[in-house]
Amino acid sequence: MSNDEKKDAAAAKLEIDDEPDDWDKRIFSTGCSDENMKLTDCYYERKDWRVCKKEMEVFRECWKRHGNDARTGSKDA
């Protein structure tokens, strides 16, 4: 298989592989996928969780609002 054929095969696989994986399915099931995305984007851009306090609080409120504390066994500290 030539390099061009390998690249074409890899590109075709990427186009087909747009189904949500297990991680995505778990995040979507929480009801807070948008908030999670904003929080992870904030961290990715700034590389400092302390700068993302607002996004963390919005995610935390969504998490509680959807009753996800029971599913993880997490407790308020």
N, CA, C and O atoms as a GROMACS GRO file, in nm:
protein
  308
    1MET      N    1   0.086  -0.117   0.000
    1MET     CA    2   0.000   0.000   0.000
    1MET      C    3   0.090   0.124   0.000
    1MET      O    4   0.180   0.135   0.083
    2SER      N    5   0.066   0.214  -0.091
    2SER     CA    6   0.147   0.335  -0.101
    2SER      C    7   0.108   0.434   0.009
    2SER      O    8   0.005   0.418   0.075
    3ASN      N    9   0.190   0.536   0.028
    3ASN     CA   10   0.161   0.638   0.129
    3ASN      C   11   0.031   0.712   0.098
    3ASN      O   12  -0.045   0.743   0.190
    4ASP      N   13   0.006   0.740  -0.030
    4ASP     CA   14  -0.119   0.807  -0.067
    4ASP      C   15  -0.240   0.722  -0.034
    4ASP      O   16  -0.342   0.773   0.013
    5GLU      N   17  -0.230   0.592  -0.058
    5GLU     CA   18  -0.341   0.502  -0.028
    5GLU      C   19  -0.365   0.496   0.123
    5GLU      O   20  -0.480   0.490   0.168
    6LYS      N   21  -0.257   0.496   0.201
    6LYS     CA   22  -0.270   0.494   0.347
    6LYS      C   23  -0.337   0.622   0.396
    6LYS      O   24  -0.423   0.617   0.484
    7LYS      N   25  -0.298   0.736   0.338
    7LYS     CA   26  -0.359   0.863   0.377
    7LYS      C   27  -0.507   0.866   0.342
    7LYS      O   28  -0.589   0.914   0.420
    8ASP      N   29  -0.541   0.816   0.223
    8ASP     CA   30  -0.681   0.812   0.180
    8ASP      C   31  -0.763   0.722   0.271
    8ASP      O   32  -0.876   0.757   0.307
    9ALA      N   33  -0.709   0.608   0.309
    9ALA     CA   34  -0.779   0.515   0.398
    9ALA      C   35  -0.800   0.577   0.535
    9ALA      O   36  -0.907   0.563   0.594
   10ALA      N   37  -0.699   0.647   0.587
   10ALA     CA   38  -0.711   0.712   0.717
   10ALA      C   39  -0.814   0.824   0.712
   10ALA      O   40  -0.893   0.840   0.805
   11ALA      N   41  -0.816   0.901   0.604
   11ALA     CA   42  -0.913   1.009   0.589
   11ALA      C   43  -1.054   0.954   0.580
   11ALA      O   44  -1.147   1.011   0.638
   12ALA      N   45  -1.072   0.845   0.508
   12ALA     CA   46  -1.203   0.783   0.496
   12ALA      C   47  -1.252   0.733   0.631
   12ALA      O   48  -1.369   0.746   0.664
   13LYS      N   49  -1.161   0.676   0.710
   13LYS     CA   50  -1.199   0.627   0.842
   13LYS      C   51  -1.242   0.742   0.932
   13LYS      O   52  -1.339   0.729   1.006
   14LEU      N   53  -1.173   0.856   0.925
   14LEU     CA   54  -1.209   0.971   1.006
   14LEU      C   55  -1.347   1.023   0.968
   14LEU      O   56  -1.425   1.062   1.056
   15GLU      N   57  -1.379   1.024   0.840
   15GLU     CA   58  -1.509   1.071   0.796
   15GLU      C   59  -1.621   0.980   0.845
   15GLU      O   60  -1.729   1.028   0.880
   16ILE      N   61  -1.597   0.852   0.849
   16ILE     CA   62  -1.697   0.754   0.892
   16ILE      C   63  -1.713   0.756   1.044
   16ILE      O   64  -1.823   0.735   1.095
   17ASP      N   65  -1.604   0.780   1.115
   17ASP     CA   66  -1.603   0.770   1.261
   17ASP      C   67  -1.654   0.898   1.327
   17ASP      O   68  -1.582   0.961   1.404
   18ASP      N   69  -1.778   0.936   1.297
   18ASP     CA   70  -1.835   1.053   1.360
   18ASP      C   71  -1.942   1.015   1.463
   18ASP      O   72  -2.014   1.102   1.513
   19GLU      N   73  -1.952   0.888   1.494
   19GLU     CA   74  -2.045   0.841   1.596
   19GLU      C   75  -1.990   0.877   1.734
   19GLU      O   76  -1.869   0.874   1.755
   20PRO      N   77  -2.078   0.910   1.828
   20PRO     CA   78  -2.030   0.940   1.964
   20PRO      C   79  -1.968   0.815   2.027
   20PRO      O   80  -2.020   0.704   2.014
   21ASP      N   81  -1.855   0.835   2.095
   21ASP     CA   82  -1.793   0.724   2.165
   21ASP      C   83  -1.854   0.711   2.304
   21ASP      O   84  -1.945   0.785   2.339
   22ASP      N   85  -1.805   0.617   2.383
   22ASP     CA   86  -1.862   0.593   2.516
   22ASP      C   87  -1.852   0.717   2.605
   22ASP      O   88  -1.945   0.748   2.680
   23TRP      N   89  -1.739   0.788   2.596
   23TRP     CA   90  -1.722   0.910   2.676
   23TRP      C   91  -1.830   1.012   2.641
   23TRP      O   92  -1.895   1.068   2.730
   24ASP      N   93  -1.849   1.036   2.511
   24ASP     CA   94  -1.951   1.132   2.467
   24ASP      C   95  -2.090   1.090   2.515
   24ASP      O   96  -2.168   1.174   2.560
   25LYS      N   97  -2.120   0.964   2.505
   25LYS     CA   98  -2.252   0.915   2.548
   25LYS      C   99  -2.274   0.941   2.696
   25LYS      O  100  -2.383   0.981   2.737
   26ARG      N  101  -2.170   0.919   2.778
   26ARG     CA  102  -2.183   0.944   2.922
   26ARG      C  103  -2.203   1.092   2.949
   26ARG      O  104  -2.286   1.129   3.033
   27ILE      N  105  -2.129   1.177   2.881
   27ILE     CA  106  -2.143   1.321   2.903
   27ILE      C  107  -2.282   1.369   2.858
   27ILE      O  108  -2.345   1.447   2.928
   28PHE      N  109  -2.329   1.321   2.742
   28PHE     CA  110  -2.461   1.361   2.694
   28PHE      C  111  -2.570   1.316   2.791
   28PHE      O  112  -2.670   1.386   2.809
   29SER      N  113  -2.552   1.201   2.855
   29SER     CA  114  -2.654   1.148   2.945
   29SER      C  115  -2.666   1.230   3.073
   29SER      O  116  -2.766   1.216   3.144
   30THR      N  117  -2.568   1.313   3.105
   30THR     CA  118  -2.574   1.396   3.226
   30THR      C  119  -2.666   1.516   3.208
   30THR      O  120  -2.712   1.573   3.306
   31GLY      N  121  -2.691   1.554   3.083
   31GLY     CA  122  -2.769   1.675   3.056
   31GLY      C  123  -2.686   1.802   3.062
   31GLY      O  124  -2.739   1.912   3.050
   32CYS      N  125  -2.555   1.786   3.080
   32CYS     CA  126  -2.466   1.902   3.096
   32CYS      C  127  -2.352   1.901   2.995
   32CYS      O  128  -2.243   1.949   3.025
   33SER      N  129  -2.376   1.848   2.877
   33SER     CA  130  -2.268   1.838   2.779
   33SER      C  131  -2.220   1.975   2.731
   33SER      O  132  -2.101   1.994   2.709
   34ASP      N  133  -2.311   2.070   2.714
   34ASP     CA  134  -2.270   2.205   2.672
   34ASP      C  135  -2.183   2.271   2.777
   34ASP      O  136  -2.080   2.332   2.746
   35GLU      N  137  -2.224   2.259   2.903
   35GLU     CA  138  -2.147   2.317   3.013
   35GLU      C  139  -2.010   2.249   3.024
   35GLU      O  140  -1.910   2.316   3.051
   36ASN      N  141  -2.007   2.118   3.005
   36ASN     CA  142  -1.881   2.045   3.009
   36ASN      C  143  -1.788   2.093   2.897
   36ASN      O  144  -1.668   2.112   2.919
   37MET      N  145  -1.843   2.111   2.778
   37MET     CA  146  -1.763   2.156   2.666
   37MET      C  147  -1.703   2.295   2.693
   37MET      O  148  -1.586   2.319   2.664
   38LYS      N  149  -1.784   2.385   2.748
   38LYS     CA  150  -1.734   2.520   2.778
   38LYS      C  151  -1.625   2.515   2.883
   38LYS      O  152  -1.527   2.589   2.875
   39LEU      N  153  -1.641   2.429   2.982
   39LEU     CA  154  -1.540   2.415   3.087
   39LEU      C  155  -1.410   2.358   3.032
   39LEU      O  156  -1.303   2.410   3.062
   40THR      N  157  -1.418   2.253   2.954
   40THR     CA  158  -1.297   2.194   2.898
   40THR      C  159  -1.231   2.287   2.797
   40THR      O  160  -1.108   2.291   2.788
   41ASP      N  161  -1.310   2.361   2.720
   41ASP     CA  162  -1.254   2.459   2.627
   41ASP      C  163  -1.179   2.569   2.703
   41ASP      O  164  -1.071   2.611   2.661
   42CYS      N  165  -1.237   2.615   2.813
   42CYS     CA  166  -1.172   2.717   2.894
   42CYS      C  167  -1.037   2.667   2.943
   42CYS      O  168  -0.936   2.737   2.932
   43TYR      N  169  -1.035   2.547   2.997
   43TYR     CA  170  -0.908   2.493   3.046
   43TYR      C  171  -0.808   2.474   2.932
   43TYR      O  172  -0.690   2.506   2.948
   44TYR      N  173  -0.855   2.424   2.819
   44TYR     CA  174  -0.766   2.402   2.705
   44TYR      C  175  -0.701   2.532   2.660
   44TYR      O  176  -0.582   2.536   2.628
   45GLU      N  177  -0.779   2.639   2.657
   45GLU     CA  178  -0.728   2.768   2.611
   45GLU      C  179  -0.636   2.835   2.713
   45GLU      O  180  -0.538   2.900   2.675
   46ARG      N  181  -0.666   2.819   2.841
   46ARG     CA  182  -0.593   2.895   2.944
   46ARG      C  183  -0.495   2.811   3.026
   46ARG      O  184  -0.406   2.866   3.091
   47LYS      N  185  -0.511   2.680   3.024
   47LYS     CA  186  -0.423   2.588   3.097
   47LYS      C  187  -0.416   2.619   3.247
   47LYS      O  188  -0.313   2.596   3.311
   48ASP      N  189  -0.526   2.671   3.303
   48ASP     CA  190  -0.530   2.703   3.445
   48ASP      C  191  -0.675   2.696   3.492
   48ASP      O  192  -0.757   2.779   3.453
   49TRP      N  193  -0.705   2.597   3.576
   49TRP     CA  194  -0.842   2.579   3.623
   49TRP      C  195  -0.892   2.701   3.701
   49TRP      O  196  -1.011   2.731   3.700
   50ARG      N  197  -0.801   2.770   3.769
   50ARG     CA  198  -0.843   2.884   3.851
   50ARG      C  199  -0.906   2.995   3.767
   50ARG      O  200  -0.988   3.071   3.818
   51VAL      N  201  -0.870   3.005   3.641
   51VAL     CA  202  -0.926   3.106   3.552
   51VAL      C  203  -1.067   3.066   3.507
   51VAL      O  204  -1.143   3.150   3.459
   52CYS      N  205  -1.101   2.940   3.523
   52CYS     CA  206  -1.228   2.887   3.472
   52CYS      C  207  -1.332   2.868   3.583
   52CYS      O  208  -1.418   2.781   3.573
   53LYS      N  209  -1.323   2.947   3.688
   53LYS     CA  210  -1.415   2.932   3.802
   53LYS      C  211  -1.561   2.951   3.761
   53LYS      O  212  -1.649   2.878   3.809
   54LYS      N  213  -1.587   3.048   3.674
   54LYS     CA  214  -1.725   3.073   3.632
   54LYS      C  215  -1.780   2.952   3.558
   54LYS      O  216  -1.893   2.910   3.584
   55GLU      N  217  -1.702   2.898   3.466
   55GLU     CA  218  -1.746   2.780   3.388
   55GLU      C  219  -1.764   2.659   3.479
   55GLU      O  220  -1.855   2.579   3.460
   56MET      N  221  -1.676   2.646   3.580
   56MET     CA  222  -1.688   2.535   3.674
   56MET      C  223  -1.816   2.546   3.755
   56MET      O  224  -1.885   2.446   3.776
   57GLU      N  225  -1.850   2.667   3.800
   57GLU     CA  226  -1.972   2.686   3.878
   57GLU      C  227  -2.096   2.658   3.794
   57GLU      O  228  -2.191   2.596   3.842
   58VAL      N  229  -2.097   2.704   3.669
   58VAL     CA  230  -2.211   2.677   3.580
   58VAL      C  231  -2.227   2.526   3.560
   58VAL      O  232  -2.338   2.474   3.563
   59PHE      N  233  -2.114   2.456   3.539
   59PHE     CA  234  -2.120   2.311   3.524
   59PHE      C  235  -2.170   2.245   3.652
   59PHE      O  236  -2.254   2.155   3.646
   60ARG      N  237  -2.120   2.289   3.767
   60ARG     CA  238  -2.161   2.231   3.895
   60ARG      C  239  -2.311   2.250   3.919
   60ARG      O  240  -2.378   2.157   3.964
   61GLU      N  241  -2.362   2.367   3.888
   61GLU     CA  242  -2.506   2.393   3.905
   61GLU      C  243  -2.589   2.304   3.813
   61GLU      O  244  -2.691   2.249   3.855
   62CYS      N  245  -2.544   2.290   3.689
   62CYS     CA  246  -2.614   2.201   3.595
   62CYS      C  247  -2.612   2.058   3.647
   62CYS      O  248  -2.713   1.989   3.642
   63TRP      N  249  -2.497   2.014   3.696
   63TRP     CA  250  -2.480   1.878   3.747
   63TRP      C  251  -2.580   1.850   3.858
   63TRP      O  252  -2.646   1.746   3.859
   64LYS      N  253  -2.592   1.944   3.951
   64LYS     CA  254  -2.686   1.927   4.062
   64LYS      C  255  -2.830   1.934   4.014
   64LYS      O  256  -2.914   1.854   4.057
   65ARG      N  257  -2.859   2.027   3.925
   65ARG     CA  258  -2.995   2.046   3.873
   65ARG      C  259  -3.047   1.919   3.806
   65ARG      O  260  -3.166   1.889   3.812
   66HIS      N  261  -2.957   1.844   3.742
   66HIS     CA  262  -2.997   1.722   3.673
   66HIS      C  263  -2.985   1.598   3.762
   66HIS      O  264  -3.003   1.486   3.714
   67GLY      N  265  -2.955   1.616   3.890
   67GLY     CA  266  -2.950   1.505   3.984
   67GLY      C  267  -2.834   1.409   3.961
   67GLY      O  268  -2.847   1.290   3.990
   68ASN      N  269  -2.724   1.458   3.911
   68ASN     CA  270  -2.612   1.370   3.881
   68ASN      C  271  -2.526   1.337   4.002
   68ASN      O  272  -2.439   1.251   3.993
   69ASP      N  273  -2.548   1.404   4.116
   69ASP     CA  274  -2.471   1.371   4.236
   69ASP      C  275  -2.492   1.224   4.274
   69ASP      O  276  -2.399   1.156   4.316
   70ALA      N  277  -2.615   1.178   4.260
   70ALA     CA  278  -2.646   1.040   4.297
   70ALA      C  279  -2.576   0.939   4.208
   70ALA      O  280  -2.542   0.830   4.254
   71ARG      N  281  -2.554   0.972   4.083
   71ARG     CA  282  -2.494   0.876   3.991
   71ARG      C  283  -2.345   0.859   4.012
   71ARG      O  284  -2.289   0.757   3.972
   72THR      N  285  -2.280   0.958   4.073
   72THR     CA  286  -2.136   0.948   4.095
   72THR      C  287  -2.102   0.927   4.241
   72THR      O  288  -1.988   0.893   4.274
   73GLY      N  289  -2.196   0.948   4.328
   73GLY     CA  290  -2.166   0.935   4.469
   73GLY      C  291  -2.082   1.050   4.521
   73GLY      O  292  -2.021   1.038   4.627
   74SER      N  293  -2.078   1.162   4.447
   74SER     CA  294  -1.998   1.275   4.491
   74SER      C  295  -2.070   1.349   4.602
   74SER      O  296  -2.193   1.349   4.608
   75LYS      N  297  -1.993   1.410   4.688
   75LYS     CA  298  -2.048   1.484   4.801
   75LYS      C  299  -1.991   1.625   4.799
   75LYS      O  300  -1.878   1.646   4.754
   76ASP      N  301  -2.070   1.722   4.848
   76ASP     CA  302  -2.018   1.857   4.864
   76ASP      C  303  -1.916   1.855   4.978
   76ASP      O  304  -1.942   1.800   5.085
   77ALA      N  305  -1.804   1.915   4.954
   77ALA     CA  306  -1.700   1.918   5.058
   77ALA      C  307  -1.714   2.041   5.144
   77ALA      O  308  -1.636   2.060   5.237
   0.00000   0.00000   0.00000
